[in-house]
Amino acid sequence: MTTSARQPTIVLVGAGHAHLHIAARAQAYRDAGARLLLIDPGEFWYSGMATGLLGGEFSPDEDRIDPNALMQASGGAFIREAVTRICPDSRRITLASGRTLDYDWLSLNVGSEVDTESLPTADNGPQIWPVKPIPPLYSLRLSLEAAMRDQASMPPVVIIGGGATGSEIAANLAGLARRCDVAPQVTLVSRSSRLLTSAPAGAARRLQAALDDYPVALRLSAEARRITQTGVELASGEVLPAAHVVMAVGLQAKALTRTLGLPAGPQGLKVGPTMQSIADPRVFAAGDCADYQPRALPKLGVFGVKAAEVIHHNLLASLQQRPLRPYQPQRRWLAILNLGNGQGLLLWWRFWWRGRFSAWLKNRIDRRFMAQYRRAGQAD
């Protein structure tokens, strides 16, 4: 495929939160005389429902969207394949099949992954599960459900990381055990002296109380040193028995962002206020794979969603030679943790609330987010 001045090509690499927003508006690019193409090897899995998927609250179909249907319904094109190389100098993309594509503008929304090599690991040890990408979490659920059904007990699971993700994982794994009518065997390890170090202390206490109720074993102020054949060895020398280890630390941008020859690091491709690469105005990035240079942003889906509107505007503006708009990320944002028992922990600035209302609100927000793209994908 070759590009031309008559029909410029805009390529979206990765079916993340931001690119769903743009894909649903593909007709705007057709109206502007351009082609919009989305490339991704799989489906969109929504991170907001991932822990509920792990805990047995949601089915896989509730947590995923087919980007192909969305692009076809909105007037764009989709290629279900992995991107192996991007050359900004020639503006060329290489796919896993060896096929090459040229672009005029490019946007990356490929997400993040866990650095599983940061911890020494013995051969023939526990199975290791990174928290991203999301599909393996469903595989972990199926493995645990099968074991609990056959053995009437839960294989021991150790989660490394006491942040929001690790805490949600622990709660939902314990919730899965309850759904299977067996006792939880879940241990959470964190180097910090308390959970949720960036949240109010009262919220952290309520979260710890929720985990204690299951019970989940908490090892705070403890550092995982290596994974042995039998479990997780702490810096103290103690080995926590484990059949499965969930890695909820070491989150970094996908490695693809560091192979372009553009300024990038573990936090992602370095982008300026307009979400363009600081070295190439034809390359944009959003979500977990973007390192927003004006200030550090948490790796949360809400920032990818908000940046989507700006990137959509700026891609069209670049195409039409109009002024670009800067991204202005919010200073405060809503976060709700799924506690796996019909309750949630709502966090907003200095305020927090644990209870069923928080879980109801989270469920409502998540289902509305998914429904809008399912409807768009079914449009005539």
Secondary structure as GFF3:
##gff-version 3
##sequence-region A 1 380
A	DSSP	beta_strand	9	13	.	.	.	ID=ss1
A	DSSP	alpha_helix	17	23	.	.	.	ID=ss2
A	DSSP	alpha_helix	26	31	.	.	.	ID=ss3
A	DSSP	beta_strand	35	39	.	.	.	ID=ss4
A	DSSP	beta_strand	44	45	.	.	.	ID=ss5
A	DSSP	three_ten_helix	47	49	.	.	.	ID=ss6
A	DSSP	alpha_helix	50	54	.	.	.	ID=ss7
A	DSSP	alpha_helix	60	63	.	.	.	ID=ss8
A	DSSP	beta_strand	64	65	.	.	.	ID=ss9
A	DSSP	alpha_helix	67	74	.	.	.	ID=ss10
A	DSSP	beta_strand	77	79	.	.	.	ID=ss11
A	DSSP	beta_strand	83	87	.	.	.	ID=ss12
A	DSSP	beta_strand	92	95	.	.	.	ID=ss13
A	DSSP	beta_strand	100	102	.	.	.	ID=ss14
A	DSSP	beta_strand	105	108	.	.	.	ID=ss15
A	DSSP	beta_strand	112	114	.	.	.	ID=ss16
A	DSSP	three_ten_helix	116	118	.	.	.	ID=ss17
A	DSSP	beta_strand	127	130	.	.	.	ID=ss18
A	DSSP	alpha_helix	135	151	.	.	.	ID=ss19
A	DSSP	beta_strand	157	160	.	.	.	ID=ss20
A	DSSP	alpha_helix	164	179	.	.	.	ID=ss21
A	DSSP	beta_strand	186	189	.	.	.	ID=ss22
A	DSSP	alpha_helix	201	213	.	.	.	ID=ss23
A	DSSP	beta_strand	217	219	.	.	.	ID=ss24
A	DSSP	beta_strand	224	227	.	.	.	ID=ss25
A	DSSP	beta_strand	231	234	.	.	.	ID=ss26
A	DSSP	beta_strand	239	241	.	.	.	ID=ss27
A	DSSP	beta_strand	244	247	.	.	.	ID=ss28
A	DSSP	beta_strand	251	253	.	.	.	ID=ss29
A	DSSP	three_ten_helix	255	258	.	.	.	ID=ss30
A	DSSP	beta_strand	264	265	.	.	.	ID=ss31
A	DSSP	beta_strand	268	271	.	.	.	ID=ss32
A	DSSP	beta_strand	283	285	.	.	.	ID=ss33
A	DSSP	three_ten_helix	287	289	.	.	.	ID=ss34
A	DSSP	beta_strand	290	292	.	.	.	ID=ss35
A	DSSP	alpha_helix	301	320	.	.	.	ID=ss36
A	DSSP	beta_strand	334	338	.	.	.	ID=ss37
A	DSSP	beta_strand	344	348	.	.	.	ID=ss38
A	DSSP	beta_strand	351	355	.	.	.	ID=ss39
A	DSSP	alpha_helix	356	377	.	.	.	ID=ss40
###
